[in-house]
Amino acid sequence: MIEKIRDLIEKPIIDAGYILDDVMYVQENNTNFLRIVIDKNEGLINVNDCVKVNEVLDSILDDIDFINESYIVDICSKEKGSE
């Protein structure tokens, strides 16, 4: 499932000017997260970058619907995602 999602979202993320570092599906405190870790060539990722990538991916993730349970999409920086 993760590889299918990665294959579908990597190009739109690159087209938006970012790097897809990792895709994870994790459960934390009984909440499921689809964590998408991004980076960019220049500077640090900020909240506006995460919002922009979320907007790019929103309809794509809604359309693919690979995940049958409820989850939260978490777009985060490589620094946060690797903790």
Backbone hydrogen bonds, N-H to C=O, Kabsch-Sander energy under -0.5 kcal/mol:
donor,donor_aa,acceptor,acceptor_aa,energy
5,I,1,M,-2.3
6,R,2,I,-2.9
7,D,3,E,-2.6
8,L,4,K,-1.7
9,I,5,I,-2.0
10,E,6,R,-2.1
13,I,9,I,-1.8
14,I,10,E,-2.4
15,D,11,K,-3.1
16,A,12,P,-1.3
17,G,14,I,-1.8
18,Y,13,I,-2.2
19,I,39,D,-3.2
21,D,19,I,-0.8
21,D,37,V,-2.8
22,D,37,V,-1.5
24,M,35,R,-2.7
26,V,24,M,-0.5
26,V,33,F,-2.3
28,E,31,T,-2.9
31,T,28,E,-1.4
33,F,26,V,-3.2
34,L,72,I,-2.5
35,R,24,M,-2.7
35,R,33,F,-0.9
36,I,34,L,-0.6
36,I,74,D,-2.7
37,V,22,D,-2.8
37,V,35,R,-0.6
38,I,36,I,-0.5
38,I,76,C,-3.0
39,D,19,I,-1.9
43,G,41,N,-0.5
49,D,46,N,-0.6
50,C,46,N,-1.7
51,V,47,V,-2.4
52,K,48,N,-2.3
53,V,49,D,-2.4
54,N,50,C,-2.4
55,E,51,V,-2.4
56,V,52,K,-1.9
57,L,53,V,-2.3
58,D,54,N,-1.9
59,S,55,E,-0.5
61,L,57,L,-2.9
62,D,58,D,-1.9
63,D,59,S,-2.1
64,I,60,I,-2.0
65,D,61,L,-1.6
68,N,66,F,-0.6
72,I,32,N,-2.4
74,D,34,L,-2.5
74,D,72,I,-0.5
75,I,73,V,-0.6
76,C,36,I,-2.4
76,C,74,D,-0.6
78,K,38,I,-1.3
81,G,77,S,-3.2
82,S,78,K,-1.4
83,E,80,K,-1.6
